[in-house]
Amino acid sequence: MDNPAFITDDNLNVEQNSKQENVAQIEVPKQEIEEGPCGWGRFTPSWIQCCNNPKGYLVFYSLLGIIQGTLVNGLVNINITTIEKRYNLNSFTTGVISTGYDMSFCVLCLFVSYYGQKGHKPRWLAFSSFMLGLGSLVFCLPHFTSGLYNYGAQIRDTCTTPHSNTSIPACVTSTATKSSSFLLVFLLGQLLHGVGGTPLYTLGTAHIDDSVSIEKSSLYIGIGSGMSVLGPAFGYILGGQLLDIYIDVNRISKVPLMPDDPRWLGAWWIGFLLCWILAWCLVVPLTCFPKHLPGTAEVQLRKVSQAHSGVNTKAFLKPNFGESFKDFFVVLLLLLKNPVFIFLVIAGTTEALVITGFVTFMPKFIENQFGLTASLAAILGGAVLIPGAFIGQVIGGLIISKMKLQCRDVMRMGAVTCILSLLCALVFVFAKCSNHPFAGVNQDYNFNSTAEKIDLVAPCNKECHCIRSFFNPVCGSNNVQYFSACYAGCTNATKAGGTPIYQNCSCIQQVENTFAAQEGKCGSSCGKLPMFMGLFLLAIFFTFMTSTPITTSVLRSVPDNQRSFSLGIQWLFVRILGTIPGPILFGTVIDLSCVLWNMDACGVKGACWTYDNPKMASLITAIGTSAKMISIIALVAASLLYKPPQISEVAEQTTDQPVQRWKSWAKTKF
């Protein structure tokens, strides 16, 4: 039999129980909630009052989320390769640049969420918009402070004779250049982006929860989170289009290069200039919102705390507790002692690890498994990721809102959707493809896949002086892939319909073909792509459908006056243990399946050119399954450990006022 001292949210609504004890109708003193009109000081024009409601705030919150996603998860990612080539930066350096956002986010999130939860949250978002714009402006400065891009001479990849005048790249050790100063500028831009992103996902989300009822909160949070997912899509679309514009378009009107030339670099900087302008355009509208939206007092009146009933719960109700710096570490320790909150943080962290890993490397997986071009793989990955993520976020919030799920039920829903996403993710096991024949990699030039030593150099191409660092694959008429036309022994190159074709290839036996090889990878014979895309779409849908229940549960399982701070703690762990190591972990695992590494003229190993497909699929399945199992266990544990608040605790937590003040006021009302 259940303990009658606790409210069982599985059978009775917490609000109904509190009403029976005459504690739910407690009015929040008007002076405690500073509601007001939209405007700036005494200037409150009537034409902007239509925005002075939760829907108006949600619109500007979503726009800011889109800009943040476009910048950090879209433009930075799609332009990172161009920046590497333009400023002679290695992958480790650009990796440091990419993590700059997370660095500043981790440093600031606790302090911003702690001090900002009692402050003017819309103005914090205005600050967020300003810093995102400033970071974008700083990030594109290297383009305007560096000289013109020197694209150099064209590299020929056909077989050369010993008497040819073609030069072979020599080993030249890099010297110290301005690249170090450019690194600092890029890193500063990313750090400013992190400063701007910190208030958005802590204070901004908590302000939504403060302003709407429990029934609508999950839906609004789901819509806001879903809109932020659209940001990377806009970033990839915008960035992809701008990369077809020459990098120095503001200085040179015409160059003898085309976008398909390996020497071509696109105008990566234009997107950051646009985001700078758009971000600063949101600063003024965000400052017009009042500290609390109209109706917040009534909303707070109707809300009943569902915080986990644990040790030291009443400590949060002491007079002025949590408002000074001396309480910072005490509040932090009390929240970390909340087992339900900790398990929810663990679930959110492992989900973030999986999401960032898949988002980063899914195009590469599709490209290698199914033999597609990098651009087509990116398009297919985006076509699955963006709608799946957006719809999953919104549907997750809609279900919680319409079914009016209580805290424990929300956690159970998260566990169920996580299990469904795990089942769909097993598609990586069933949809993996075999390796396509690759001369010198998985078979020798005599088509023997069991040779003891497989090497790109063979008797048919050893006199060609091929460049090992120039990977430009061609597909032979024998349906075997070669590292380049040079390694296929091809001496002649022409174009047919815009596609380069090669003839007189000493390593390919030409049989009734007009060409011996054509540029590009060989088409894959694996027909599992439709099945993979369908099931992966469902996996993405259920994965992001889990995100909204986790966020909602975090907000409900902690004291009402610590919601912003709890989100700050969650995001700290999500960044440190999820989004930062996620791509690193997935990248390391994927590198284990590499079978052909790039080697420069000095013999230094660079990027991976081709992978062992079955091994890659198995490794990704292993790491994804492990993370998902941790999420499921954490969500189940949170739902089992959760204890609804006692009736007396509900009464004390209905407002943020001291217990003694509430009791004296309640006596006058009842």
C-alpha positions in Angstrom: 0.0 0.0 0.0 1.3 3.5 -1.0 2.5 5.8 1.7 -0.4 8.3 2.2 2.1 11.0 3.1 3.1 11.2 -0.5 1.1 12.3 -3.5 1.1 9.5 -6.1 1.3 11.3 -9.5 0.5 8.0 -11.2 -3.1 8.1 -10.0 -3.8 11.6 -8.8 -2.8 14.9 -10.2 -0.6 16.8 -7.8 -2.6 20.0 -8.3 -5.8 18.2 -7.3 -4.3 16.9 -4.1 -3.0 20.3 -3.2 -6.4 21.9 -3.8 -7.9 19.4 -1.3 -5.5 20.9 1.3 -6.5 24.4 0.3 -3.0 25.4 -0.7 -3.2 25.7 -4.4 -5.2 28.9 -4.5 -2.3 31.0 -3.0 -1.9 34.3 -4.7 1.5 35.4 -5.6 2.0 39.0 -4.3 1.9 41.3 -7.2 5.1 43.1 -6.3 7.0 39.8 -6.6 6.2 39.4 -10.3 7.2 42.5 -12.3 4.8 42.3 -15.2 4.5 45.2 -17.6 4.0 46.3 -21.2 6.5 45.9 -24.1 8.7 48.9 -24.6 11.7 50.8 -23.5 11.2 52.8 -20.3 8.2 55.0 -20.7 8.1 54.4 -24.4 5.5 51.6 -24.8 3.8 52.0 -28.2 0.6 50.1 -28.6 1.7 48.4 -31.9 4.3 46.2 -30.2 2.0 45.0 -27.4 0.8 42.1 -29.7 4.2 40.6 -28.9 3.9 40.9 -25.2 2.8 37.3 -24.6 4.4 33.8 -24.5 3.9 33.3 -28.3 5.6 36.6 -29.1 8.5 35.7 -26.9 8.7 32.2 -28.4 9.0 33.7 -31.9 12.1 35.8 -31.0 13.6 33.0 -28.8 13.2 30.7 -31.8 14.8 33.2 -34.2 17.8 33.6 -31.9 18.1 29.8 -31.6 18.1 29.5 -35.4 20.8 32.1 -35.7 22.9 30.3 -33.0 22.4 27.0 -34.8 23.3 28.5 -38.2 26.5 29.9 -36.8 27.9 27.3 -34.5 26.5 24.0 -35.9 26.2 25.1 -39.6 28.6 27.6 -40.9 31.5 26.7 -38.7 31.3 23.0 -39.6 30.8 23.4 -43.3 33.5 26.0 -43.7 36.2 24.4 -41.5 37.8 22.6 -44.4 38.0 25.8 -46.5 39.5 27.6 -43.5 42.1 24.8 -43.1 43.3 25.2 -46.7 43.2 29.0 -46.8 45.2 29.6 -43.6 47.3 26.5 -43.6 45.9 25.1 -40.4 46.0 21.4 -39.5 43.0 19.4 -38.3 44.0 19.5 -34.7 44.1 23.3 -34.8 40.7 23.5 -36.4 39.4 21.1 -33.8 40.6 23.5 -31.1 38.7 26.3 -32.9 35.5 24.1 -33.1 35.6 23.4 -29.4 36.1 27.1 -28.5 32.3 27.5 -28.2 32.1 24.7 -25.7 35.0 26.0 -23.7 33.4 29.4 -22.9 30.0 27.7 -22.5 31.3 25.4 -19.8 33.1 28.2 -18.0 30.1 30.5 -17.9 27.0 28.3 -17.8 26.9 27.8 -14.0 27.4 31.5 -13.1 25.1 32.8 -15.8 22.3 30.5 -14.9 22.7 31.1 -11.2 22.8 34.9 -11.2 20.5 35.3 -14.2 17.6 33.3 -12.8 16.6 36.2 -10.5 17.3 38.8 -13.2 15.7 40.2 -16.4 15.9 37.1 -18.6 14.8 38.8 -21.9 17.6 41.3 -21.5 20.0 38.4 -21.0 18.8 37.1 -24.3 19.5 40.5 -25.9 23.0 40.2 -24.5 23.2 36.7 -26.0 22.2 38.1 -29.4 24.7 40.9 -29.2 27.6 38.5 -28.3 26.6 36.0 -31.1 26.8 38.9 -33.6 30.1 40.1 -32.2 31.5 36.6 -32.4 30.5 36.4 -36.1 32.1 39.7 -36.9 35.4 38.7 -35.2 35.3 35.2 -36.9 35.3 36.7 -40.4 38.0 39.3 -39.7 40.9 37.1 -41.0 39.5 37.4 -44.5 39.8 41.2 -44.5 43.2 41.3 -42.8 45.0 38.6 -45.0 46.1 39.1 -48.6 44.7 37.5 -51.7 44.4 33.8 -51.9 47.2 32.3 -54.1 45.7 29.2 -55.8 49.0 28.2 -57.5 49.4 25.9 -60.5 47.1 23.0 -61.4 48.1 19.5 -60.3 48.0 16.9 -63.1 47.1 13.4 -62.0 47.9 11.4 -65.1 50.8 9.1 -65.6 54.0 11.0 -66.5 57.0 9.5 -68.4 60.6 9.7 -67.0 61.3 12.5 -69.5 58.3 14.6 -68.6 58.7 18.2 -67.3 56.1 17.6 -64.6 57.5 18.3 -61.2 56.9 16.2 -58.1 56.0 18.0 -54.8 59.1 18.1 -52.6 59.1 17.7 -48.8 59.1 21.2 -47.4 58.7 21.7 -43.6 56.2 24.4 -42.7 57.6 27.6 -41.2 56.0 29.9 -38.7 53.6 32.2 -40.5 50.6 34.3 -39.6 48.5 31.2 -39.1 49.0 31.4 -35.4 47.5 34.9 -35.2 44.6 33.7 -37.4 44.1 30.8 -35.0 43.7 33.3 -32.1 41.2 35.4 -34.0 39.1 32.3 -34.9 39.3 31.0 -31.4 38.2 34.4 -30.0 35.2 34.4 -32.3 34.2 30.9 -31.1 34.6 31.9 -27.5 32.3 34.9 -28.1 29.8 32.6 -29.7 29.9 30.5 -26.5 29.3 33.5 -24.4 26.3 34.3 -26.5 24.9 30.8 -26.5 25.1 30.3 -22.7 22.0 32.4 -21.7 19.9 31.1 -24.6 19.6 27.5 -23.5 19.6 28.1 -19.8 17.7 31.3 -19.0 15.8 31.5 -22.2 14.3 28.0 -21.8 13.6 28.6 -18.1 11.7 31.8 -19.0 9.4 29.9 -21.2 8.7 27.5 -18.3 8.0 30.5 -16.0 5.6 32.1 -18.4 3.2 29.3 -19.4 1.3 26.6 -17.6 2.6 23.2 -17.0 0.4 21.8 -19.7 1.8 24.2 -22.4 5.4 24.3 -21.1 6.5 21.1 -22.8 4.9 22.1 -26.1 6.6 25.5 -26.1 10.0 24.1 -25.2 9.6 21.4 -27.9 8.8 24.1 -30.5 11.7 26.3 -29.4 14.1 23.4 -29.4 12.8 22.2 -32.8 13.3 25.6 -34.3 16.9 25.7 -33.1 17.5 22.4 -35.0 16.6 24.2 -38.2 19.6 26.4 -37.7 22.2 23.9 -38.8 20.1 23.2 -41.9 20.1 26.8 -42.9 23.8 27.0 -42.1 24.6 24.1 -44.4 22.3 25.3 -47.2 23.6 28.9 -47.0 27.2 27.9 -46.5 27.0 25.4 -49.4 25.7 28.0 -51.8 28.3 30.6 -50.7 31.1 28.1 -51.3 30.3 28.3 -55.0 31.4 32.0 -54.9 35.1 32.7 -55.1 36.7 33.5 -51.8 38.0 36.9 -52.9 34.9 38.0 -54.7 35.1 41.4 -52.9 38.5 42.0 -54.5 38.7 40.1 -57.8 35.8 40.0 -60.3 37.0 37.0 -62.3 39.4 34.1 -61.9 40.4 31.2 -64.2 39.0 28.6 -61.8 35.7 26.6 -61.5 34.2 25.3 -58.2 35.1 21.7 -59.2 38.8 22.6 -59.3 40.7 21.3 -56.3 42.3 24.7 -55.9 39.0 26.5 -55.6 38.1 28.1 -52.2 34.6 29.5 -51.6 33.5 32.7 -49.9 33.2 31.2 -46.4 33.1 34.7 -44.7 29.9 36.0 -46.2 27.6 33.8 -44.1 29.2 35.1 -40.9 28.7 38.7 -42.0 25.0 38.0 -42.6 24.6 36.4 -39.2 26.3 39.3 -37.6 23.7 41.7 -39.0 20.8 39.4 -38.2 21.9 38.8 -34.6 22.2 42.5 -33.9 18.8 43.1 -35.5 17.3 41.0 -32.6 19.0 43.0 -29.8 16.5 45.8 -29.8 13.3 43.7 -30.0 14.5 41.4 -27.2 15.1 44.4 -24.9 11.5 45.5 -25.2 10.1 42.5 -23.3 9.3 43.1 -19.6 10.9 41.1 -16.9 7.8 38.9 -16.6 5.2 38.5 -19.4 1.6 39.5 -18.5 -0.2 36.6 -16.9 2.9 35.2 -15.3 1.6 35.8 -11.8 -1.6 33.8 -12.5 0.5 31.1 -14.1 2.7 30.8 -11.1 -0.4 30.8 -8.9 -1.8 27.7 -10.6 1.5 25.8 -10.7 2.2 23.2 -8.1 5.7 22.0 -7.5 6.5 18.5 -8.6 10.1 18.6 -7.3 11.6 15.4 -6.1 11.0 15.0 -2.4 14.4 14.2 -1.0 16.8 15.3 1.7 17.2 19.0 2.4 14.2 20.0 0.2 13.2 22.6 2.7 16.6 24.3 2.5 15.6 26.0 -0.7 12.7 27.7 1.1 14.8 29.7 3.6 14.6 33.5 3.4 16.8 34.9 0.5 18.4 31.5 0.1 20.2 31.2 -3.3 20.4 34.9 -4.0 24.0 35.6 -3.0 27.3 34.2 -4.0 27.9 32.5 -0.6 24.9 30.2 -1.4 26.3 29.2 -4.8 28.2 26.1 -3.8 25.5 25.1 -1.2 22.8 25.2 -3.9 25.1 23.3 -6.3 25.8 20.6 -3.7 22.1 20.2 -2.9 21.1 19.8 -6.5 23.9 17.3 -7.1 22.6 15.3 -4.2 19.2 15.0 -6.0 19.5 11.4 -7.5 16.6 12.0 -9.9 18.2 15.1 -11.3 21.6 13.4 -11.6 20.2 10.4 -13.5 18.4 12.9 -15.9 21.7 14.7 -16.4 23.4 11.3 -17.2 20.6 10.5 -19.8 20.9 13.9 -21.4 24.7 13.7 -21.6 24.7 10.3 -23.3 22.0 11.4 -25.7 24.0 14.4 -26.6 27.1 12.3 -27.1 25.2 10.1 -29.6 23.6 13.0 -31.4 26.8 15.0 -31.9 28.7 12.0 -33.0 26.1 10.9 -35.5 25.5 14.5 -36.8 29.3 14.9 -37.3 30.1 11.7 -39.1 26.8 10.5 -40.6 27.6 12.0 -44.1 31.0 10.2 -44.0 29.3 6.9 -43.1 26.7 7.2 -45.9 29.5 8.3 -48.4 31.7 5.3 -47.7 29.0 2.6 -47.1 27.0 3.3 -50.3 29.7 4.8 -52.6 28.1 8.2 -52.9 29.8 11.6 -53.4 30.5 13.7 -50.4 27.9 16.4 -51.5 25.1 13.8 -52.1 25.9 12.1 -48.8 25.6 15.4 -47.0 22.3 16.2 -48.7 20.9 12.8 -47.8 22.1 13.1 -44.2 20.5 16.5 -43.9 17.3 15.3 -45.5 17.0 12.7 -42.7 18.4 14.6 -39.8 16.6 18.0 -40.0 13.0 16.8 -40.4 13.5 13.9 -38.0 14.9 16.2 -35.3 12.4 19.0 -35.8 9.3 16.7 -35.8 10.7 14.6 -32.9 11.2 17.6 -30.7 7.7 19.1 -31.4 5.8 15.8 -31.2 7.6 15.0 -27.9 6.4 18.3 -26.4 2.9 17.9 -27.9 2.4 14.5 -26.4 3.4 15.7 -22.9 1.2 18.7 -23.3 -2.0 17.0 -24.6 -1.8 14.0 -22.3 -0.9 16.3 -19.3 1.8 13.8 -18.2 3.1 14.2 -14.6 6.8 14.1 -13.9 7.2 10.3 -13.5 5.2 9.6 -16.6 7.4 12.1 -18.6 10.5 10.1 -17.5 8.8 6.8 -18.5 7.9 8.3 -21.9 11.6 9.3 -22.4 12.7 5.7 -21.6 10.2 4.3 -24.1 11.3 6.6 -26.9 14.9 5.9 -26.1 14.3 2.1 -26.4 12.5 2.7 -29.8 15.4 4.7 -31.1 17.8 2.0 -30.0 15.8 -0.7 -31.9 15.8 1.5 -35.0 19.5 2.3 -34.7 20.3 -1.4 -35.1 19.9 -0.7 -38.8 23.6 -0.1 -38.8 24.1 -3.8 -38.4 21.7 -5.0 -41.1 22.4 -2.3 -43.6 26.2 -2.5 -43.7 27.7 -3.0 -47.1 30.8 -5.0 -48.3 33.9 -3.3 -49.5 34.1 -2.3 -53.1 37.2 -3.6 -55.0 40.0 -1.0 -54.6 43.3 -1.8 -56.4 46.2 -1.6 -54.0 44.0 -1.4 -51.0 41.8 -4.4 -50.5 43.2 -6.3 -53.5 46.3 -6.2 -55.7 46.4 -5.2 -59.3 45.9 -8.8 -60.3 42.6 -8.8 -58.5 43.9 -11.0 -55.7 42.3 -10.0 -52.4 44.4 -12.5 -50.4 47.8 -11.2 -51.3 50.2 -10.9 -48.3 51.3 -7.3 -49.2 48.9 -4.9 -50.9 50.4 -1.6 -52.2 49.3 1.2 -54.4 52.5 0.9 -56.4 52.6 -1.9 -58.9 54.7 -2.8 -62.0 52.1 -1.2 -64.2 52.4 2.3 -62.6 55.8 2.3 -60.9 57.3 4.6 -63.6 54.5 7.1 -63.5 55.8 9.2 -60.6 52.4 9.4 -59.0 51.7 11.8 -56.2 50.7 9.9 -53.1 49.1 12.9 -51.4 46.7 13.7 -54.3 43.6 11.5 -53.9 41.4 11.7 -57.0 39.7 8.3 -57.4 38.7 6.9 -60.8 36.6 3.9 -61.6 37.9 1.6 -64.2 35.9 -0.1 -67.0 36.5 -3.3 -65.0 34.5 -1.8 -62.1 37.6 -1.6 -59.9 38.4 1.7 -58.1 41.9 3.2 -58.4 43.6 5.9 -56.1 44.0 8.2 -59.1 44.3 8.1 -62.9 48.1 8.1 -62.4 47.9 4.9 -60.2 45.7 3.4 -62.9 48.5 4.1 -65.4 46.4 6.4 -67.5 48.3 8.8 -69.9 45.6 10.6 -71.7 42.7 12.6 -70.3 39.7 14.2 -72.1 36.2 15.3 -71.1 32.9 13.9 -72.2 29.8 15.7 -71.0 31.8 17.6 -68.4 33.2 14.4 -66.8 36.9 13.7 -67.2 37.6 10.3 -68.8 41.0 8.6 -69.1 42.5 6.3 -71.8 45.6 4.3 -72.4 45.6 3.0 -68.8 48.3 0.4 -68.3 46.8 -1.1 -65.2 43.3 -1.6 -66.8 42.5 -4.1 -69.4 40.2 -2.2 -71.7 37.4 -4.4 -73.2 34.9 -2.9 -75.7 34.8 0.4 -73.9 35.3 4.0 -75.2 37.3 4.8 -72.1 39.4 2.9 -69.6 38.5 4.9 -66.5 36.3 7.9 -65.5 36.7 10.3 -62.7 34.9 9.5 -59.4 34.3 6.5 -57.2 32.7 3.4 -58.6 29.0 3.1 -58.0 28.1 0.8 -55.1 26.2 -2.4 -55.8 24.8 -2.3 -52.3 21.0 -1.8 -52.5 20.4 -1.3 -48.8 20.3 2.5 -48.9 16.5 2.9 -48.9 16.1 0.6 -45.9 18.9 2.4 -44.1 17.5 5.9 -44.7 14.0 4.9 -43.6 15.1 3.3 -40.3 17.7 5.9 -39.6 14.9 8.6 -40.0 12.9 6.8 -37.3 16.0 6.5 -35.1 16.6 10.3 -35.4 12.9 11.0 -34.7 12.8 8.9 -31.5 16.2 10.2 -30.4 15.1 13.9 -30.5 11.7 12.9 -29.2 13.6 11.9 -26.0 15.2 15.3 -25.6 12.0 17.2 -24.7 11.0 14.7 -21.9 14.5 15.0 -20.4 14.4 18.8 -20.4 10.9 18.8 -19.0 11.7 16.3 -16.3 14.8 18.4 -15.2 12.6 21.5 -14.9 10.0 19.6 -12.8 12.2 17.6 -10.6 14.0 20.5 -9.0 12.7 23.4 -6.8 10.9 26.0 -8.9 13.4 28.8 -7.9 16.3 26.7 -9.2 15.1 25.8 -12.6 17.5 28.0 -14.5 20.5 26.9 -12.4 19.5 23.2 -12.9 19.6 23.7 -16.7 23.0 25.3 -16.3 24.3 22.3 -14.4 22.8 20.0 -17.0 24.4 21.8 -19.9 27.7 21.9 -18.2 27.8 18.1 -18.0 26.3 17.8 -21.5 29.1 19.9 -22.9 32.0 18.4 -20.9 30.9 14.7 -21.2 28.7 14.8 -24.3 29.1 17.3 -27.1 32.9 17.8 -26.7 34.0 14.2 -26.4 31.2 12.9 -28.7 32.8 13.8 -32.1 36.2 12.9 -30.7 35.0 9.4 -29.6 33.2 8.7 -32.8 36.1 10.0 -34.9 38.5 7.8 -33.0 36.4 4.7 -33.4 35.8 5.4 -37.1 39.6 5.9 -37.6 40.1 2.4 -36.3 38.4 1.2 -39.5 40.6 3.2 -41.9 42.6 1.1 -44.4 44.2 3.9 -46.5 45.7 7.0 -45.0 46.9 10.1 -46.8 50.7 10.6 -46.8 52.2 13.9 -47.8 55.6 14.3 -49.4 57.3 14.1 -46.1 55.6 10.9 -45.2 53.4 12.5 -42.5 50.0 10.7 -42.1 47.0 12.9 -42.7 43.3 12.2 -43.4 41.8 8.8 -44.1 40.8 8.2 -47.7 38.9 4.9 -47.5 37.5 2.6 -44.8 36.6 -1.0 -44.0 32.8 -0.7 -44.4 31.7 -3.7 -42.2 34.1 -2.8 -39.5 33.0 0.9 -39.5 29.3 -0.2 -39.2 30.0 -2.6 -36.3 32.1 0.0 -34.4 29.4 2.7 -34.7 26.7 0.2 -33.7 28.8 -0.7 -30.6 29.3 2.8 -29.4 25.8 4.0 -30.2 24.2 1.0 -28.5 26.4 1.4 -25.3 25.4 5.1 -25.0 21.7 4.3 -25.6 21.7 1.6 -22.9 23.1 4.1 -20.4 20.4 6.6 -21.3 17.7 3.9 -20.9 19.0 2.8 -17.5 19.3 6.4 -16.3 15.8 7.3 -17.3 14.3 4.1 -15.7 16.3 4.8 -12.5 15.1 8.4 -12.4 11.5 7.3 -12.7 11.9 4.7 -10.0 13.7 7.0 -7.5 11.3 9.9 -8.1 9.2 10.7 -5.1 6.4 13.3 -5.6 6.4 16.1 -3.0 4.5 15.7 0.2 1.4 17.8 0.6 3.1 20.1 3.1 6.1 20.5 0.7 3.7 21.5 -2.1 2.2 24.2 0.1 5.7 25.5 1.0 7.0 25.5 -2.6 4.0 27.1 -4.3 5.7 30.5 -4.1 9.3 31.5 -3.8 8.7 33.3 -0.5 9.9 32.3 2.9 7.9 29.6 4.7 7.0 31.9 7.6 5.7 34.7 5.4 3.6 32.2 3.4 2.0 30.7 6.6 1.2 34.1 8.0 -0.4 35.2 4.7 -2.3 31.9 4.3 -4.0 32.3 7.7 -5.5 35.6 6.6 -7.0 33.9 3.5 -8.4 30.7 4.9 
